[in-house]
């Protein structure tokens, strides 16, 4: 189950980063969906970071 989530996250991150780089190179604005998915990935990364940090602190106590 975790493998599927990690694969999907990596696929979406690759899509967002390559699309944003291409649009910047062509001097075009990013589509709204690309921006939305980018913000979603940032939020997921921040949430995972907070949860894993909390878990590490909890395990060290």
KOLKE-736323 format. One record per atom (N, C-alpha, C): atom name; x, y, z; residue number from 0. Coordinates in steps of 0.2 Angstrom, whole numbers, padded with zeros to 4 digits. Layout:
// residues N
{bapa "CA" {X Y Z} NUM}
...
//
This chain:
// residues 61
{bapa "N" {0004 -0006 0000} 0}
{bapa "CA" {0000 0000 0000} 0}
{bapa "C" {0004 0006 0000} 0}
{bapa "N" {0010 0006 0004} 1}
{bapa "CA" {0014 0012 0004} 1}
{bapa "C" {0018 0013 -0002} 1}
{bapa "N" {0019 0007 -0005} 2}
{bapa "CA" {0023 0008 -0012} 2}
{bapa "C" {0019 0011 -0017} 2}
{bapa "N" {0012 0010 -0017} 3}
{bapa "CA" {0008 0013 -0022} 3}
{bapa "C" {0008 0021 -0021} 3}
{bapa "N" {0007 0023 -0014} 4}
{bapa "CA" {0007 0030 -0013} 4}
{bapa "C" {0013 0033 -0014} 4}
{bapa "N" {0019 0030 -0013} 5}
{bapa "CA" {0025 0033 -0015} 5}
{bapa "C" {0026 0034 -0022} 5}
{bapa "N" {0024 0029 -0026} 6}
{bapa "CA" {0025 0029 -0033} 6}
{bapa "C" {0020 0034 -0036} 6}
{bapa "N" {0014 0035 -0034} 7}
{bapa "CA" {0009 0040 -0036} 7}
{bapa "C" {0012 0047 -0034} 7}
{bapa "N" {0015 0048 -0028} 8}
{bapa "CA" {0018 0054 -0026} 8}
{bapa "C" {0023 0056 -0031} 8}
{bapa "N" {0028 0051 -0032} 9}
{bapa "CA" {0034 0053 -0036} 9}
{bapa "C" {0032 0054 -0044} 9}
{bapa "N" {0026 0051 -0046} 10}
{bapa "CA" {0024 0052 -0053} 10}
{bapa "C" {0021 0059 -0053} 10}
{bapa "N" {0017 0061 -0048} 11}
{bapa "CA" {0014 0068 -0048} 11}
{bapa "C" {0019 0073 -0048} 11}
{bapa "N" {0024 0072 -0043} 12}
{bapa "CA" {0029 0077 -0042} 12}
{bapa "C" {0033 0078 -0049} 12}
{bapa "N" {0035 0072 -0052} 13}
{bapa "CA" {0039 0073 -0058} 13}
{bapa "C" {0035 0077 -0064} 13}
{bapa "N" {0028 0075 -0064} 14}
{bapa "CA" {0024 0079 -0069} 14}
{bapa "C" {0023 0086 -0067} 14}
{bapa "N" {0023 0088 -0061} 15}
{bapa "CA" {0022 0095 -0059} 15}
{bapa "C" {0029 0099 -0061} 15}
{bapa "N" {0034 0096 -0059} 16}
{bapa "CA" {0041 0099 -0060} 16}
{bapa "C" {0043 0100 -0067} 16}
{bapa "N" {0041 0094 -0071} 17}
{bapa "CA" {0043 0095 -0078} 17}
{bapa "C" {0038 0100 -0082} 17}
{bapa "N" {0032 0100 -0080} 18}
{bapa "CA" {0027 0104 -0083} 18}
{bapa "C" {0029 0112 -0081} 18}
{bapa "N" {0031 0113 -0075} 19}
{bapa "CA" {0032 0120 -0073} 19}
{bapa "C" {0039 0122 -0076} 19}
{bapa "N" {0044 0118 -0077} 20}
{bapa "CA" {0050 0120 -0080} 20}
{bapa "C" {0049 0121 -0087} 20}
{bapa "N" {0045 0117 -0090} 21}
{bapa "CA" {0043 0118 -0098} 21}
{bapa "C" {0040 0125 -0099} 21}
{bapa "N" {0035 0126 -0094} 22}
{bapa "CA" {0031 0132 -0095} 22}
{bapa "C" {0035 0138 -0094} 22}
{bapa "N" {0040 0138 -0089} 23}
{bapa "CA" {0045 0143 -0088} 23}
{bapa "C" {0049 0144 -0094} 23}
{bapa "N" {0052 0139 -0096} 24}
{bapa "CA" {0056 0140 -0102} 24}
{bapa "C" {0053 0143 -0108} 24}
{bapa "N" {0046 0141 -0109} 25}
{bapa "CA" {0042 0144 -0115} 25}
{bapa "C" {0039 0150 -0113} 25}
{bapa "N" {0040 0153 -0107} 26}
{bapa "CA" {0037 0159 -0104} 26}
{bapa "C" {0030 0159 -0104} 26}
{bapa "N" {0027 0154 -0102} 27}
{bapa "CA" {0019 0153 -0102} 27}
{bapa "C" {0017 0152 -0095} 27}
{bapa "N" {0011 0155 -0093} 28}
{bapa "CA" {0009 0153 -0086} 28}
{bapa "C" {0007 0146 -0085} 28}
{bapa "N" {0007 0144 -0079} 29}
{bapa "CA" {0005 0137 -0077} 29}
{bapa "C" {-0002 0136 -0077} 29}
{bapa "N" {-0005 0131 -0080} 30}
{bapa "CA" {-0012 0130 -0079} 30}
{bapa "C" {-0014 0129 -0072} 30}
{bapa "N" {-0020 0131 -0071} 31}
{bapa "CA" {-0023 0131 -0064} 31}
{bapa "C" {-0022 0124 -0061} 31}
{bapa "N" {-0024 0118 -0064} 32}
{bapa "CA" {-0023 0112 -0062} 32}
{bapa "C" {-0016 0110 -0060} 32}
{bapa "N" {-0011 0112 -0064} 33}
{bapa "CA" {-0004 0111 -0062} 33}
{bapa "C" {-0002 0114 -0055} 33}
{bapa "N" {-0005 0120 -0055} 34}
{bapa "CA" {-0003 0124 -0048} 34}
{bapa "C" {-0007 0121 -0043} 34}
{bapa "N" {-0013 0119 -0043} 35}
{bapa "CA" {-0017 0115 -0038} 35}
{bapa "C" {-0013 0109 -0036} 35}
{bapa "N" {-0011 0105 -0041} 36}
{bapa "CA" {-0008 0099 -0039} 36}
{bapa "C" {-0001 0100 -0035} 36}
{bapa "N" {0002 0105 -0038} 37}
{bapa "CA" {0009 0107 -0034} 37}
{bapa "C" {0008 0109 -0027} 37}
{bapa "N" {0002 0113 -0026} 38}
{bapa "CA" {0001 0115 -0019} 38}
{bapa "C" {-0001 0109 -0015} 38}
{bapa "N" {-0005 0104 -0018} 39}
{bapa "CA" {-0007 0098 -0015} 39}
{bapa "C" {-0001 0094 -0012} 39}
{bapa "N" {0004 0094 -0017} 40}
{bapa "CA" {0010 0090 -0015} 40}
{bapa "C" {0014 0093 -0010} 40}
{bapa "N" {0014 0100 -0010} 41}
{bapa "CA" {0018 0104 -0004} 41}
{bapa "C" {0014 0102 0002} 41}
{bapa "N" {0008 0103 0002} 42}
{bapa "CA" {0004 0101 0008} 42}
{bapa "C" {0005 0094 0011} 42}
{bapa "N" {0005 0089 0006} 43}
{bapa "CA" {0006 0082 0008} 43}
{bapa "C" {0013 0081 0011} 43}
{bapa "N" {0018 0085 0008} 44}
{bapa "CA" {0025 0084 0011} 44}
{bapa "C" {0026 0087 0018} 44}
{bapa "N" {0022 0093 0019} 45}
{bapa "CA" {0023 0096 0025} 45}
{bapa "C" {0019 0092 0030} 45}
{bapa "N" {0014 0089 0029} 46}
{bapa "CA" {0010 0085 0034} 46}
{bapa "C" {0014 0079 0035} 46}
{bapa "N" {0017 0076 0030} 47}
{bapa "CA" {0021 0070 0031} 47}
{bapa "C" {0027 0071 0036} 47}
{bapa "N" {0030 0077 0034} 48}
{bapa "CA" {0036 0079 0038} 48}
{bapa "C" {0034 0080 0046} 48}
{bapa "N" {0028 0084 0047} 49}
{bapa "CA" {0026 0085 0054} 49}
{bapa "C" {0024 0078 0057} 49}
{bapa "N" {0021 0074 0054} 50}
{bapa "CA" {0019 0068 0057} 50}
{bapa "C" {0025 0063 0058} 50}
{bapa "N" {0030 0063 0054} 51}
{bapa "CA" {0035 0059 0055} 51}
{bapa "C" {0040 0061 0060} 51}
{bapa "N" {0041 0068 0060} 52}
{bapa "CA" {0045 0071 0066} 52}
{bapa "C" {0041 0070 0073} 52}
{bapa "N" {0035 0070 0073} 53}
{bapa "CA" {0031 0069 0079} 53}
{bapa "C" {0032 0062 0081} 53}
{bapa "N" {0032 0057 0076} 54}
{bapa "CA" {0033 0050 0078} 54}
{bapa "C" {0040 0049 0080} 54}
{bapa "N" {0045 0052 0077} 55}
{bapa "CA" {0052 0051 0079} 55}
{bapa "C" {0053 0054 0087} 55}
{bapa "N" {0050 0059 0088} 56}
{bapa "CA" {0050 0062 0095} 56}
{bapa "C" {0047 0058 0100} 56}
{bapa "N" {0041 0055 0098} 57}
{bapa "CA" {0037 0051 0102} 57}
{bapa "C" {0041 0044 0104} 57}
{bapa "N" {0045 0041 0099} 58}
{bapa "CA" {0048 0035 0100} 58}
{bapa "C" {0055 0037 0104} 58}
{bapa "N" {0057 0043 0104} 59}
{bapa "CA" {0063 0044 0108} 59}
{bapa "C" {0062 0045 0115} 59}
{bapa "N" {0056 0046 0117} 60}
{bapa "CA" {0054 0048 0124} 60}
{bapa "C" {0053 0041 0128} 60}
//
